Amino acid sequence: GECSDAADFFKPLHIEHIKDFFPHVEKYLALSPNHKFIVDRNGYEDVWVENE
């Protein structure tokens, strides 16, 4: 799926609630700065380093 351009497409979530709503994302939060990740409901996972 594509990301929408709608202003409310992404919803903020406090870090304390990650384990309740998205436990599979916790492991990515320990990545070094400049690392980006994307996951979806179908099991797709991608991790990369974004150079500035």
N, C-alpha and C positions, 0 to 999 in steps of 0.2 A: 504494500500500500504506500501511497504517496502521502507526504506531510501536507497538511492544509495551510493556506496562507491566513486563515482566520486568526484573529488576535487571541482568541481563547482556546486554540488547538492544544497547546501545552498547558498543563495545570501544575502550579507549584505544589510541592509536597515536602513537609518538614522531614528532616532526616530521621527523626524519632519514629516516623510512621512507615518508613521503607520496609521494615521487616514484616509489618502487618499487611501491606498491600502488594509489595513486590519483593518477596524474600530472595528471588533468584538474581536480583540486582545488587545485593549487598557485596558480593565478591568483587564487583567492579569499582566500588567506592575506594578501594585501597590502591588503585592505579596511580602512577606518578603523574605530576602535572603535565599537561598537553596531551594526555591520553583521552581519547573519545571512545564511546561505545554506543552501540544500538542493539536492541533486542526486540523481538516481536512475539506475539502469542503463538506463532507456529514453530518456535524453537530456533529461529534465525538469530545468530549472534555474530557481531563483528566488532573488533577492537582495533584502533589505529592510533598513531601518534600524529598530531597536527603540529607542524612546524610553523612558527610565526614569521 
